[in-house]
């Protein structure tokens, strides 16, 4: 992992700011909070940031501004947050790509462990294993058997090399001892169009984007990677029910702050998010989006982040995935 790109002077400034924070933290928040989303507007991270931000405002009476800073697989926004003062007024709501991108890339502008303070895992988004209805399989076991009879002949679509779908499919292939042909596209919507058209028969997609096509009958879902069946797709079994309990391709969404974020601010944010994600209207919205509330301690979130990095690093190495 590359060391932080922060200068010694900048590090000293952040350290000095951190020493002055305990007293200020007693009155936190005393001014507007900025939540940086390192991805485009309208996506799952953006949706979650706005949902959480609205509840922060309702509870604390301070405006919350959601700011999209896109590019470099989320690293442009991450670098901005890493260089911000650790005072709780600049946060980041990011996705599991924060763990997988450095596992794939040879250079990143920040150290995703040392330069950030994990606050809370907000939600987990399941991966859905979709196939075109023309493919003669109706379960995970049938897909595995079908693929083993045709090694390297069945193709699968993704949003590109190193994308969430690519890594999830390679993890599936390694778990089941099968081989399929990767067909990368430049974006997820383009890949989905070709799968619906039957040009590529298999796609591992996030439930948020893949479920509508299952519900319309354009695609067939074999399983979801959630811990339990989703209200959005109650007839689709989990991977555990389908016989693959070791296959975990869930994608987390969570809040992080800069390094040296004071513990009392971390715990105030953590406690508030844990409260928010249990609210009936929030749970209802999560169900509509096909995501599961997460929550838990900062330490549990940090452990998840580290475990995901190790998992995806192993997948990248064993599948010999090279960034484009």
N, C-alpha and C positions, 0 to 999 in steps of 0.2 A: 504494500500500500504506500502510495506516495505521501510524503510528509506535507503538512499544511503549507500553503503558499503565502501565509501571512508574514509580514516583515517583523523583525524584532521590535521596532518602534510601535507597530500596531499591536503586537502581543502585549507590550508593556502597558499600552493605553487600555486594552481590554481588562488586564489584570487590575489596574488602578480603579477602573469603573466597577469591577466586581467587588472590590473591598468596600466601596461606598454604598453598596446596594442594600445591605440588611435592613437599615432604618427605613429606606424608601419602600422596601417590600411590604412593610406593615400597612401601607396605604394603597397598595397595588389593587386594581389599576387606577391611576390618577389622570390618565390621558388616553387618547385613542390607541387602539392596538392594530397593528398591521399583520395580516396573515399572508405570507407569500406562498403562492401556488406555482411550482416550477413547470407547470403544464398549461395547455390552452384552456380557454373558457369553455364551459359546458361539459367537461369531462367529469369523471367520478371524483377526482381530488378537488376540483373546483366546486362541484355540487356539495361535497362534504364540508368544505371550508366555509361556504356561505351559510350552510345549515347551522354549523357550530357557532360561527360568528354572530349570527342573529340572536342565538340564545345567550351568548356572552353579553351582548348589548342589553338584552332584557333583564339579565341578572345584575349586571354591574353598572348599567347606565352610561357606559362609555361606547362611543362608536367603534366599530370594527371594519377596517378596510381590507378587502381581499384584493390582492395585487398579483396578476399573472405575469411571471417572468420566465418565458419559455426558452428552450434551446438546449442543445448538448445533452439530450436525454435527462433533463432535469438538473443538470449541474450548474447552469447559469444562475438560476434562482437560488440553488444551494450555496453557491459561492457568495452571493449577496448577503444571505442570512449569516453565514459564517463570519463575515466581516462587520456585522452589526453589533452594537453594544449589547451585552448580556443583561438587559434590564427588563425583559418580558414584554417589550413593546414591539418587537419584531420577531415573529414566529414563522415557521414553515409547516404547511400541511402537504406531505408528500406521500408517495406510494412505495410499494415494494421494489420498484425500479431503483430506488436509492440503495438497495442491497445488491441488486443484480448488475447494475451498470458498472460499478468498479470491479466486479468479478469478471466482466467481459473486457473492459477497456484497459489499455496499457498505461494510460495517463489520465488522471482526473485532477481538477484544480483544487480540490479539497481532500482532506482525510475524513471519510464519512463516519469515522469513530471518534477521533480526537477533537475534531472541530465542531462537534454538536452535542447537545444535551437531549437525550430522549425524554419526552414528557408523557405521552400516552398513545397507545394503539387505539384509534377511534373505531375502526371497523375492518372486517375482512371480506374480500370479494372472492367468490368462488370462480374456478375455471369450469367451463362447461364443455364436454366432449361431444361435438356435433358431427354428424355425417349426412351426406346427401341421401334422400330416401331411396335412391336407386341402388345404393350399396347394400348388398344382401346380408346385413348384420343388424341385430336388434339389441345387442348387449355388449358389454366390454369383453366378456369371454369369447363371444363370436368374432369381435373385431380382432382380438389377439390371435385366435386360431386362423382367421382369414389372412392376416398379415404374415403369419409364420409360413403359410403355404405359398405366399408370394413375396418373398423377401426383396425389399427395395423396389417393388412394382407399384405399390399403392402410394399415391402422393398426398401430401398435406399442405395446406395453405397457412401462411403467417403474414403479419404486417411487416416483416423484414428480418434480416439476420440479427440475432440477439434480442428480438422483441420478446414480450412476455409469453406469447403463444409459441414462439420458437423454443424457448427454454423449457416451457411446460411439456411440449411434445417430446423433446429429446429426453426429458426426465421419464416420461411415460415409456418410451422405447427402451431406455436402459432398465427400467423396473420390470418390464415384461419380456425382455430379450427379443424384441422385434426390430425390424428395419423398415423405414418408409422413406419416400423421396421428398425432400424439402422443396417447396415452391414458394420463394419469398416474393412479396409484393411491396409496393412503396407505402401503402397505408392499409389500415384495417378494413375500411369500407370497400376498397377495391378487391381485397381478398375475399370478403364475404360475398360480393357479387358473383365471383367465379365459382364459389362453392355452391351457392344457390342455383347457378346455371348448370351445375354438374360437371364442370371442367376439372375441378379438383374435389375429391370426395370427402376429405376429412379436414376438420379445423378445430383446434383448441382455442376457445375464445372466452373472454370474461362474460359472466352471466349478464351483466348490465347491457352489453351490446349483442350477445348471442341469443338471449331468451326470446325476444320478439319474433325471431324467425322460426323458433321452435313452436311458439304458440300459434303462429300463422300456418304451420304445417309445411313450410318451405324446407326446413331441416329437421332431422331426427336427433334428439338428445339421448345419449347412452348413459351418461352419469354426470354428476356435479361433484366438485371436490369439497363442498361444505361438510361440516360435522354432522348436520342433520338435513333432512329434506327441506327445500325452500318453499315457502308459501306461494312464491311466484310460479314455481314448477312442481307442484305437489306429486305428480306422477313420475318424476324423474328420480331414480335411485341415487344415493351417494356412492362414491367410489368404494367405501367400506362395504356397503351392501352389495356392490358389484364384484366384490372379491379382491380389491386392491387397497387394503387399509394403509399400506406404506406409501401410497402415492399422495403427496401433498403439494399442490400447485396453487394454493390460495395466495392472493395478493393483498397485503395489508395496506391500510391507509392510516397515517399517524401524524402526530404533531411533534416537532423538534424545535429546539431553540439553539442559539449559539453556545459554544463551550462556556463553561463557568456561569451558567444561569443559576442564580441562587436557589437553594433547596426549597425555601418557603414559597417562592414563586412557582417553582415546578409543581409542588404539591397542591397549591391553590388551583392551578390550571388543571392538574390531573383530577382532583376531586370534582371540579365543575364538569369536566367532560364525562366522567363516570356517572354523574347525576343526569346530564343531558341525554345520554344515549339510552337511558331507561325510561324517558318520558314517553307516554303512550303515542303521541303524535309523531315523535321521532322514530319509534319502533315501527309504526305503521308505514312511514316513509321509507325506512330501511327495507321493509318487506316488499314494497313496490319496486325498489331498485334492485332487489335480489342480493342485498348485502347483509352481513350479520354484525350486530353490535359486538365490540371487543372489550375495551376498557382494561382494567388491571393496573398494576403498579408501573412506575417508570423502569424499574429493574426488569420486569417481565418483558417490557417493550424492547429494552436494550438487548436482552437475551434473544428475542425473536429476530431482531435485526442482524445480530452476529451469526445466528444459526442459518438464516436465509443466505447471507453472504457465503458461508462455507458450502451450503448446498449448491448454490448456483455456480460457484467457483469449480466445484467438482464436476458438474454437468458440462460446463464450458471446456474444461480440460479433457474430459473423457470423450466428448463428442467432437473435439478439435474445432470449436467454433471460433472463427476469426472475424473481427469487426470489419465492416465494409469501409 
